[in-house]
């Protein structure tokens, strides 16, 4: 998403615990000047506030926020550790809400903007061993709707992009298992997992296109998986 937004000419704050940015070897040289790396821990609201304040000071303002930080833990619900359940909700739901809060005054100062929260199609599915993750992503949908209504007249739009199974470094090992790959290919009508660039392109389109009436919705990008069963 960072690369796609930068390719479209935007200056992008790269907020992560590592503060990854222009020094990252994976970043093409032609877009390096558009990336601003800042260390930030989404589990610490003060860290998020400080990072956004630094970003706006360095760039002159904030016009969009993409909330993509998250964790995933799974296990049988009858024995699932409650501390793990709380940790998933803390990072995925509270972290998203805190980042929206932190971005609000900057977006207001800019005359409005857009927040894109990254949810999941698990928000409307029953998936065994995934009660914590699914609950956290359902919370993101609810947060999105509430903020969209509350901040609409302030010119701040809030949407939820909910991907299905998408290839990332985190699940690469699973896809190397032939049985799991076959299951995924059967479950998704498109016949394959999503690719990160597809989600990135959709998010970038929302950020770069000025569509004032578009707010409050959850957009599923999952190859039709969630509606096929």
C-alpha positions, 0 to 999 in steps of 0.5 A: 500500500505504501508503494502504491500510494507513493507511485501515485505521487503522494508523500507517505508516512511509513509508521511501524515499530521499525520505522521502515522507510526510504532506507528499506532496500525493497523501496524503488529509488524513484519513490524514495523521496516520497516516503517518511519513515517514523517509528510507531507502536500502534499498541501505545496511543501516545506513540501513535499521537507522537508519530502523526504529530511528527509526520504532519510537522515534516510534511505540512499536513495529513490528508489520509490515514490507512490503518493496517497494523494487526495481529492474528492468534487462533485456537480452540475457543473452549481453551483459548487464552483470554490474555491472547483474546485481549491482545488481539482486540487491543492491537486490532480494534483499540489500535485502530480506534486510537489511530483514528482519534490521533488523526482526527485533529490533523484531518480537521486542520486539513479541511477533511480527509479519508481514513481507510481501516483494514478489516477482514471478511472474517467479520461476517463469517463463522471461522473455527478457532478464530473467535478473537480475530473475527471479533476484532475485525467485526469491531473495525467495521462497527468503528468505521460506521460510527466514526463515518456518521459522527465525522461526516459533517467535518469532511472526514470520510471513514471506510473499511476495506475487508480482504479475504485470504491474501498472499503475504509473508505471514501465510506463505508457509501455509500456501506451500502445503499442497492440501491447504493450497487446494482447499483455498483454491476450492473455497475462493470462486476466483480460484486463487488467493488475493495478491497484496498489490490488488488490495493496495490498488483498491486502497490507493484508489479510495485515497486518491479519488475524491468521492465525498459521498463515499463513507461508512461502508465495508468493501469486501475484496475476497474473490467472492469467497464470503458470498459463495457458501 
